[in-house]
Amino acid sequence: DLIVDQTIEKVSFCAPDRNFDRAFSYICRDGTTRRWICHCFMAVKDTGERLSHAVGCAFAACLERKQKREKECGVTATFDASRTTFTREGSFRVTTATEQVEREEIMRQMPDTK
């Protein structure tokens, strides 16, 4: 089951605990409240150091993939602090050359509405 639904680019720190072998934590910024929060976990079977490393690598890999996808697709997101909402512009869906030509043709045929 999913324990925490965390936005990848907001994670700033991930490390094992110094005092407990099975504990690890990470610090992130909450997307809604914009507060920095420390999430702490206690491992059941493994060491906190090993899990911290795995989680840190996962965050890094996801962030790299997200940045690459945004660069290729031209997707942008803006945050409206007054309403605490994110607005995404663009699409992650990759269109085929045929779909792109059809879309451009439809756009040309639409009347100019200003």
Secondary structure, DSSP 8 states (H G I E B T S, - for coil): -------GGGEEEEEE-SS-TTEEEEEEE-TTT--EEEEEEE-SSS-HHHHHHHHHHHHHHHHHHHHHHHHHHT-EEEEETTTTEEEEES-S----HHHHHHHHHHHHHS----
